[in-house]
């Protein structure tokens, strides 16, 4: 019972963190920047090393943890 409670609290923390990180990310549409060629600038090419790239990586990790914990909590092993 204690393990289930701990996993549920961790699950809620992951849910809140995932929601906040998704809201912090920029939209994928280029908008008017694509017309002027801004998408091919230095920042567009090095997106993986920027804060936006880190947010994408953290989102992927949290999404996997979310799915795994959802499955584990649904198995009713505890």
C-alpha positions in Angstrom: 0.0 0.0 0.0 2.9 2.4 0.8 4.5 1.7 -2.6 1.3 2.4 -4.4 1.0 5.7 -2.6 4.6 6.7 -3.4 4.1 5.7 -7.1 0.9 7.7 -7.2 2.6 10.8 -5.8 5.4 10.4 -8.3 2.8 10.0 -11.1 1.1 13.2 -10.1 4.4 15.1 -10.0 5.2 13.8 -13.5 1.8 14.8 -14.8 2.2 18.4 -13.5 5.8 18.6 -14.8 4.8 17.3 -18.2 2.0 19.8 -18.5 4.2 22.7 -17.6 7.1 21.7 -19.9 4.7 21.2 -22.9 3.3 24.7 -22.2 6.8 26.2 -22.2 7.6 24.9 -25.7 7.3 26.9 -28.8 4.9 26.0 -31.5 6.2 24.0 -34.5 4.8 26.3 -37.1 7.4 28.7 -38.5 5.0 31.5 -39.2 6.4 34.5 -41.0 10.0 33.5 -40.0 9.9 30.8 -42.7 9.3 33.5 -45.4 12.3 35.5 -44.4 14.5 32.5 -44.0 14.9 32.8 -40.2 14.3 29.1 -39.8 17.7 28.4 -41.3 19.6 30.8 -39.0 22.2 29.8 -36.4 19.4 29.2 -33.8 17.4 27.0 -36.2 20.4 24.8 -36.9 21.5 24.4 -33.3 18.1 23.8 -31.8 19.2 20.5 -30.3 21.7 22.2 -28.0 19.5 25.1 -27.0 16.9 25.3 -24.2 14.2 24.3 -26.7 16.1 21.2 -27.5 16.4 20.3 -23.8 12.7 20.8 -23.3 12.0 18.4 -26.1 14.3 15.8 -24.5 12.8 16.3 -21.1 9.3 16.0 -22.6 10.2 12.6 -24.2 11.6 11.3 -20.9 8.6 12.4 -18.9 6.2 11.0 -21.4 7.9 7.6 -21.2 7.8 7.7 -17.4 4.2 8.7 -17.5 3.2 5.8 -19.7 5.2 3.3 -17.6 3.8 4.5 -14.3 0.3 4.5 -15.7 0.7 0.9 -16.8 2.3 -0.2 -13.5 -0.4 1.6 -11.4 -3.1 0.0 -13.5 -1.8 -3.6 -12.9 -3.2 -3.7 -9.4 -0.2 -5.6 -8.1 -0.1 -3.6 -4.8 
